Amino acid sequence: MPTDIREEWGSMEGPVTVSFMLNGEKRTIHPLYQNDFIDVGIVQELNALIADSGYQFAVVHLDQTVFVTVLTAKEREGIEKDRFIEFEF
């Protein structure tokens, strides 16, 4: 569970820096500015940071909507099989 989450913008269009404490260590990620859309590319960075937890973020794009959730491998497999959903990450 992250704490001390901070978001800093160099300007209205970035660069963007998000820092937080995770398991006693300061972590930093750099989401890309994408106007009013979230940079889901940070999911891959976050998944690397939480790899040992047994959970991973999963992403589904639905037109201009993005669904992001956190699942175990078994949960993800069940959703993909039972609901015919293909996760991007």
N, C-alpha and C positions, 0 to 999 in steps of 0.2 A: 504494500500500500504506500504510494508516494506521499511525501509531505513537503512543506515549504515550496510549493509550486510557484514559479515566477515566469512571467511572459514579458519579454522586452522586444520592442519594435524600434529599428533604426530610423524608420520613416513610415509613412502611411502604407508603403508598399514593401516594407522589409528593409533589411533582412530581419528575420524573426528568430529569436532565441528563447527556448523554453528550458528552464532548469528546474530540478527537483531533487529531493533526497530519496533514495531507494535503498533499503537494507543498509543504512548507515553510510552510503556513498553518494556524493553529488554526481548527478547525471545531467547531461545537456544534449538536447536535440535541436535541429534547425529545420522546422517546417518551411516549405516553400510558400511564398505569397501566391495565392490563386484567386484574387479578387474576393468574391464572397463564398468560395468553395473551400472545404477543408482539404488539406494535403494528406490524403490517406497513405501516402508513402511512409509517413512516420510510423505506421503500424509495423512495418518490418523492423525498424529500429527498436521499437518497444518490445516486440516479440523476442528479439535477441536478448534484451535486458531481463525478461521474465522467463526465459527458457527453462530454468530449473523449477519453476512453480507448478508445472503440469498444465498451465493454462496458456492460451494464445489468443490474440485478437484475430477476429475473422471479419471480412468485409464483403458486402454484396452491393453492387451498384444497381439501382432501379431508376432508370432515366437520369434525372438530375438529383435524385435522392440517394444518399449513401446510408446503409445500415451497417453499424459496427457493433460487435458483441464480443464477449470473452467466453471461450469454451475450452473444455478438455478435448483431447483427441477423440475420445469415445462419443462425447456429445456432438461434436462436429460431424463425425461419421454417420451418426444416427439421423441428424438433420438432412445431410446430403442424400442419404438413402431414402428416408421416409418422405421428405418434402421436395425432393428433386431440385435442391438449391445448389448452385455452384458458387462457392466462395472464391473471391479474387485472391485473397491472401489467406 
